[in-house]
Amino acid sequence: MTKLNKGFPSQSLGKHIATAMDGHCIENLSDKEFYEILNDYIVELESGVPYCEDLEQIIQEGLDLNHILDEEE
């Protein structure tokens, strides 16, 4: 949280947390899960590229285009 507060001071810490947690169920959230969500959010902020949980699946599907070609036949 210090990294968020010092690295991106234009937003309040509360807004950072709310933005990072958007779309996540916070009931029964473990400390580890909270840390991972915040860490993914920080990576997104530092890279300037929005975080996408489905990115790995998109990459894998892009690498295996044969299934798309087979469907068109």
C-alpha positions as a printed Julia matrix, in Angstrom:
73×3 Matrix{Float64}:
   0.0     0.0     0.0
   2.96    2.28    0.58
   3.98    1.72   -3.04
   0.54    2.88   -4.18
   0.49    5.86   -1.85
   3.97    7.09   -2.8
   4.07    6.01   -6.44
   0.64    7.25   -7.42
  -0.3    10.04   -4.98
  -2.84   11.66   -7.29
  -5.47    9.21   -6.02
  -6.31    8.42   -2.42
  -5.39    5.02   -1.04
  -9.1     4.27   -0.67
  -9.71    4.94   -4.36
  -6.76    2.72   -5.31
  -8.14   -0.13   -3.2
 -11.68    0.36   -4.52
 -10.42    0.35   -8.12
  -8.24   -2.72   -7.57
 -11.08   -4.61   -5.9
 -13.67   -3.71   -8.54
 -15.25   -6.91   -9.8
 -13.8    -9.07   -7.02
 -15.82  -10.67   -4.25
 -14.39   -9.39   -0.99
 -16.28  -11.77    1.28
 -13.91  -14.39    2.7
 -10.98  -12.8     0.86
  -7.68  -14.04    2.27
  -4.73  -11.76    2.92
  -2.85  -13.53    0.14
  -5.66  -12.97   -2.37
  -5.89   -9.3    -1.35
  -2.13   -8.91   -1.81
  -2.25  -10.58   -5.25
  -5.12   -8.35   -6.41
  -3.3    -5.21   -5.25
  -0.06   -6.41   -6.82
  -1.79   -7.02  -10.18
  -3.28   -3.53   -9.94
   0.14   -1.98   -9.24
   1.63   -3.81  -12.23
  -1.2    -2.43  -14.36
  -0.54    1.11  -13.15
   3.21    0.84  -13.7
   2.91   -0.65  -17.18
   0.15    1.62  -18.4
  -1.58   -1.48  -19.81
  -4.92   -2.46  -18.27
  -4.8    -5.79  -16.45
  -6.82   -8.56  -18.06
  -7.39  -11.81  -16.17
  -8.19  -13.57  -19.46
  -4.94  -12.45  -21.11
  -3.23  -15.85  -20.79
  -6.2   -17.59  -22.41
  -6.27  -15.02  -25.22
  -2.56  -15.54  -25.87
  -2.93  -19.33  -25.93
  -5.88  -19.14  -28.33
  -3.89  -16.8   -30.54
  -1.0   -19.26  -30.65
  -3.35  -22.08  -31.68
  -5.22  -20.65  -34.65
  -5.76  -24.09  -36.21
  -8.98  -24.53  -34.24
 -10.39  -21.39  -35.84
  -9.43  -22.54  -39.33
 -10.93  -25.98  -38.67
 -14.24  -24.4   -37.58
 -14.5   -22.39  -40.8
 -14.22  -25.47  -43.02
